[in-house]
Amino acid sequence: MPTRAPKPTSKRPKLNILILRARNLEKIPWLVHGFSTRSGGFSRAYAKGDLNLGFTKDDARATVERNRAVFLRGLEATSARHRDSNKAQRWKLITLRQIHSDIIHQVDVEPDEPLTGDGLITATPGLLLGIQTADCLPIVLVDSKRRAVGVFHAGWRGTVKRIVEKGVGEMHRWFGTRPEDMKAAIGPGVGGCCYEVGEEVRTRFESQFSYAAKLFREVKDSDPVREKYPLLFLSARAPGHGELPPKIFLDLAEANRRQLLSVGVPANSIEASPVCTNCRTDLLFSYRAEKGKTGRMMAVAGIRAR
C-alpha cells in the first residue's frame, strides 16, 4: 500500500497530510478511497500537528472538525460537476458509533440519527462511508462491476464474529455483488508482530475457525532472574521448575484475509497493508502503544456519480 499524498491542484495550496491508498483500488476510476495517517493536522492533544479524526475526550471538537475538513479536501470527495469550482460541495461523511460488533448498515441517504455498528455499505454516489481505527483493522470492500462499496471495523471481536465475511454477504443481498467481482483492501492495523492476546482469545478463534492454529504464534519469554536463581522457582510438578507461559500473538490481517478467501474473493484481489500501527506511532495512531491516550484514523470509501 503506497504511502503518498494526492497530487494538489493548481488552485489549492499543497496539503501536508498523508493519505494511504491501496494499489488494487486506485485503478477504479469511480471510487474515492483512502486511509488517513496522523500527519498534517491541527491537533495538539497527543502530538503537535496530528490529524486526529475522532471526537475523543482529549481533543477539542472544533479541532477535529477542522481536521476532517482537511482530510475530505485531500480526498477530493466533491460533486463531479463542481470539482474544479470554488463552490464545490463536499460529500456527506457517514460514520458509526462503533461497538466491536458484526452489525452492518446499508445506507442510501444521510441518516437522521447516528448509527451504531461496525460496518457500512452503499451503492449511492456522493456518500462517503467512514470507519475509525487506532489498532483495529479498517477494511474496504468494492464491487467493481455493480459500483458498490463497504467499510468495516475489524478488531478481534468483530473478526471472530466474521464481520467482513458477513459484509460480503450483505453486499450480495443488497446489490447482487458476486465475490469474484470484489476487491478488498485491509488497511493499517496492529500487526502479528505486536498483537499479543490472551489464551481466551485463541480459544474463541479455535471455536469458530478450522484454520485458527495458523493465525497465532507463540513466543517463550526469558526471565534472567529465573535463569540465574532457578531454585527460587521450584514447583511440585515435573520437571521441578515452574515455567513462564508463552506469549500469544494474533495475525488479525491474515484472519480477515482468510475470511474473504473462504467466501470466494480472489486472492489476487485482496491487498493488506504491511504497516503496523504499534510499530509506527510516528505515522499512525496506536491505542496499545500509546496506552489508551491517542487519536483516531479513518478509512473511507465512496462512489463518484457517472
C-alpha positions in Angstrom: 0.0 0.0 0.0 1.7 3.2 -1.1 2.4 6.0 1.3 1.8 9.1 -0.7 -0.5 12.1 -0.6 -2.8 13.0 -3.5 -1.4 15.5 -6.1 -2.6 19.1 -5.3 -4.4 21.0 -8.0 -3.1 24.4 -9.1 -6.0 26.2 -7.4 -5.3 24.8 -3.9 -2.3 25.0 -1.6 -0.3 21.9 -1.1 -1.6 19.7 1.8 0.8 18.3 4.4 -1.5 15.4 5.2 -0.6 11.9 4.1 -3.3 9.6 2.8 -2.6 6.0 2.1 -4.3 4.3 -0.9 -4.5 0.7 -1.9 -2.9 -0.1 -5.3 -5.7 -2.5 -6.2 -8.3 0.1 -5.6 -6.6 3.1 -7.3 -7.4 1.6 -10.7 -11.1 2.0 -10.2 -12.0 5.5 -11.7 -15.3 6.0 -10.0 -14.0 5.1 -6.5 -12.9 7.5 -3.8 -11.0 5.9 -1.0 -8.2 6.4 1.5 -6.7 5.6 4.8 -5.7 8.6 6.9 -2.5 8.8 8.9 -1.6 11.1 11.9 0.4 13.5 9.7 -0.5 17.1 8.9 -3.4 18.0 11.2 -4.1 20.7 13.8 -4.4 18.6 16.9 -2.0 19.0 19.8 -3.7 16.7 22.4 -1.3 13.8 21.5 1.5 15.4 19.5 1.7 18.7 17.6 0.3 18.5 14.1 -1.7 15.3 14.5 -4.6 14.6 12.1 -6.9 13.2 14.7 -10.3 12.4 13.1 -12.1 11.0 16.1 -14.1 13.0 18.7 -12.0 11.8 21.6 -12.2 13.2 25.2 -8.7 14.7 24.9 -9.2 16.7 21.7 -11.4 19.8 21.0 -14.4 19.1 18.8 -13.6 22.2 16.7 -10.1 20.9 16.0 -11.4 17.5 14.9 -13.9 19.2 12.6 -11.1 21.2 11.1 -9.0 18.0 10.7 -11.9 16.2 9.0 -12.4 19.1 6.6 -8.7 18.9 5.6 -8.9 15.1 5.2 -12.0 15.4 2.9 -10.3 18.0 0.9 -7.3 15.8 0.4 -9.6 13.0 -0.8 -11.2 15.4 -3.3 -14.6 13.9 -2.4 -16.7 16.5 -4.2 -19.5 16.6 -6.7 -18.1 15.8 -10.1 -19.7 18.8 -11.9 -18.3 21.2 -9.2 -14.9 19.5 -8.7 -13.0 22.5 -10.1 -15.2 25.2 -8.7 -14.7 27.2 -5.5 -18.3 26.3 -4.7 -17.6 22.5 -4.8 -19.9 20.6 -2.5 -18.3 18.1 -0.2 -19.9 14.7 0.2 -21.7 13.7 3.3 -19.4 11.8 5.7 -21.3 8.9 7.4 -19.7 7.3 10.4 -20.8 5.0 13.2 -20.7 4.6 16.9 -18.5 1.6 16.8 -19.1 -1.2 19.4 -16.9 -4.1 18.2 -19.9 -5.9 16.7 -21.0 -7.6 13.4 -23.7 -5.0 12.8 -23.7 -3.7 9.2 -25.9 -0.8 7.9 -26.9 -0.3 4.3 -27.3 3.4 3.6 -28.6 5.4 0.6 -29.1 8.8 2.4 -27.5 10.5 5.3 -29.2 9.1 8.4 -31.3 11.3 10.7 -29.8 9.7 13.8 -26.3 8.4 14.5 -25.9 4.7 13.6 -24.5 2.1 15.9 -22.4 -0.8 14.5 -19.2 -1.6 12.7 -20.0 -1.8 9.0 -21.5 0.4 6.3 -22.4 -0.4 2.7 -23.8 1.7 -0.1 -24.4 1.8 -3.9 -25.4 5.5 -3.8 -22.9 8.0 -5.3 -21.9 11.0 -3.2 -21.9 9.4 0.2 -18.5 8.9 2.0 -18.5 5.9 4.4 -16.0 6.1 7.2 -14.6 3.8 9.8 -12.3 4.9 12.7 -9.4 2.9 14.0 -6.3 3.1 16.2 -5.1 -0.5 16.1 -8.1 -2.5 14.8 -8.3 -3.1 11.1 -10.1 -0.9 8.6 -11.3 -2.9 5.6 -12.7 -1.6 2.4 -14.7 -3.8 0.0 -15.5 -2.7 -3.5 -17.8 -4.3 -6.1 -16.1 -3.3 -9.3 -19.0 -4.4 -11.5 -22.0 -3.0 -9.7 -20.4 0.1 -8.3 -20.9 -0.6 -4.6 -18.7 -0.2 -1.6 -18.4 -1.2 2.1 -16.2 -0.2 5.0 -15.7 -2.4 8.1 -14.1 -2.1 11.6 -12.5 -5.4 12.5 -10.9 -5.8 15.9 -10.5 -9.3 17.3 -14.1 -9.3 18.4 -15.5 -8.2 15.1 -13.2 -10.7 13.3 -14.3 -13.7 15.4 -17.9 -12.6 14.6 -17.0 -12.7 10.9 -17.9 -9.1 10.2 -16.0 -8.9 6.8 -17.4 -12.3 5.7 -20.9 -11.1 6.6 -20.1 -7.8 4.8 -19.6 -9.8 1.5 -23.0 -11.5 2.2 -24.8 -8.2 2.9 -23.4 -6.6 -0.4 -24.7 -9.7 -2.3 -28.1 -9.3 -0.6 -28.5 -5.6 -1.3 -26.6 -5.1 -4.5 -26.2 -8.6 -6.1 -22.5 -8.5 -5.6 -20.6 -11.6 -6.6 -17.4 -12.4 -4.6 -15.4 -12.8 -7.8 -16.1 -9.2 -8.7 -14.9 -7.8 -5.4 -11.7 -6.1 -4.5 -10.6 -5.8 -0.9 -8.1 -3.5 0.9 -7.1 -4.2 4.5 -5.7 -1.0 5.9 -3.0 -0.4 8.6 -3.6 -2.0 12.0 -1.7 -3.7 14.7 0.4 -6.5 13.2 1.0 -10.1 14.1 4.5 -8.9 15.2 2.9 -6.9 18.1 -0.7 -8.1 18.7 -0.3 -10.0 21.9 -3.6 -11.6 23.1 -4.7 -13.9 25.9 -5.5 -17.6 25.8 -9.2 -16.8 25.9 -8.9 -15.0 22.5 -7.2 -18.0 20.9 -9.9 -20.3 22.4 -12.6 -18.1 20.8 -11.0 -18.3 17.4 -10.5 -22.1 17.7 -14.2 -22.5 18.3 -15.0 -20.7 15.1 -12.3 -21.4 12.5 -10.7 -24.7 11.5 -7.5 -22.8 10.5 -7.3 -20.9 13.8 -3.9 -22.5 14.7 -2.3 -20.8 11.7 -3.4 -17.4 12.9 -1.4 -17.5 16.2 2.3 -17.8 17.1 3.8 -18.4 20.5 6.9 -16.8 21.9 8.6 -18.1 25.0 9.7 -15.3 27.2 13.0 -15.5 29.0 13.5 -14.3 32.6 17.1 -13.5 33.6 16.2 -13.8 37.3 14.8 -17.3 36.8 17.8 -18.3 34.8 20.2 -17.0 37.5 18.3 -18.2 40.5 16.3 -21.3 39.4 15.9 -22.7 42.9 13.6 -19.7 43.8 11.1 -21.0 41.3 10.9 -24.7 42.2 7.5 -26.2 41.9 6.0 -29.6 42.8 5.3 -30.5 39.2 7.8 -32.2 36.9 10.4 -31.3 35.9 10.6 -29.3 39.1 10.6 -25.7 37.9 7.7 -23.5 37.0 7.8 -22.2 33.5 6.6 -18.8 32.2 3.6 -19.1 30.0 4.3 -18.3 26.3 3.2 -15.1 24.8 0.5 -15.4 22.2 0.3 -13.2 19.1 -2.6 -13.0 16.6 -2.3 -12.1 12.9 -5.5 -10.1 12.5 -4.9 -9.3 8.9 -4.5 -12.9 8.0 -7.6 -13.8 9.9 -9.6 -11.4 7.8 -7.9 -12.3 4.5 -8.9 -16.0 5.1 -12.5 -15.0 5.7 -12.5 -13.2 2.3 -11.0 -16.2 0.6 -13.5 -18.5 2.2 -16.4 -16.7 0.6 -14.8 -16.6 -2.8 -13.0 -13.3 -3.1 -9.9 -14.0 -5.3 -6.6 -13.9 -3.5 -5.1 -11.5 -6.1 -8.0 -9.1 -5.4 -7.0 -8.8 -1.7 -4.4 -6.3 -0.6 -3.2 -5.9 3.0 -1.1 -3.1 4.4 2.2 -4.2 5.8 2.4 -1.3 8.2 1.9 -2.0 11.9 0.3 0.8 14.0 2.1 -0.4 17.1 5.5 -0.2 15.4 4.9 3.1 13.6 3.5 5.6 16.0 5.4 8.3 14.1 2.9 7.7 11.3 -0.1 6.1 12.8 -2.2 6.2 16.0 -2.0 3.2 18.2 -4.2 2.6 21.2 -1.9 -0.1 22.6 1.4 1.6 22.1 0.1 5.0 23.4 -1.6 3.3 26.4 -5.1 4.5 25.5 -4.4 8.2 25.0 -4.3 8.5 21.3 -6.3 9.9 18.3 -8.2 8.1 15.6 -7.5 7.4 12.0 -10.2 7.0 9.4 -10.7 4.7 6.4 -13.2 5.9 3.8 -14.8 4.9 0.6 -17.4 6.4 -1.8 -18.7 6.4 -5.3 -18.5 9.2 -7.8 -21.5 9.9 -9.9 -21.4 8.8 -13.6 
